[in-house]
């Protein structure tokens, strides 16, 4: 079964922590820290997605601007060319986009409207859950059918220390 973005959104929900383009960088960093997230979509005055801010972007700008970073806004540090997804996109495609673009967060748009956010952590979690489920199903198939491995013959239990052989 091929997983799609809507599978992740169904598990985690569609609530997305966003920031505004004019939010100061210090406020953006506070939002990321408060919510324990690594990135947030940036919305323009009309509520439309215009970019993404990330911890990586903040650190990069801090290295360039030092203490002057406090004068910057989300608009100044956001990535404008980020991959986006739709709910029907496959998880594999999104993982590839993340890898090639070196982004760990992908906004999910439905008819141009922000409806969710997928992180690399979400993808790893889904893949791990799918692998566990598949392993259980295979184990159930093998042990619950005529294809089960041959059981070892009943043997006498090994002797315990101090026991005498009969």
C-alpha positions, 0 to 999 in steps of 0.5 A: 500500500502506498502512503499519501500525505493525507495519511500523515495529516489524518494522524497528526491533524491539520493544525499548523503553527504559522508566523507572519511575514513581519514578525521579528526573528526573536518572536519567530524563534520563541514560537518555534521553541514554545511549540518544540518545532523546527520550522513554520510557514510564513503567511503574508497579510492575506493569509497566503503562504509566502515562505518557510522559516526554520531553525536552520535559517535562523542559525544561518542568519545569526552567523551572518548578522550576529546581534543585528539579527534582532532587527530582522523579520520572518520575511528577511530570513524565510525560504521562498523556494520551498517544496510544497505538497498536496494531500494526494502526493505520495510520501515517497515523492515528498521524501525525495523533494525534502532530500533534494531541496534539503528542507525538513518541512513541507507545507501542504496546500489544497487549492492554494490554501495551507491545510497542513505541514509534513516534517521529515519526522512525520515521514520517519514515524509513518514509515516505522509504523508501516514497517512494524505493521508489515512485520506483524502481518508477515509473522502472523501469516507465517505462524498462522498458516501451513507454511510455518517453520517446522517446530523442533521435536520435544526435547528433554529440558536441559539439566539444572545445576546439581541435578543427576542424570537419570 
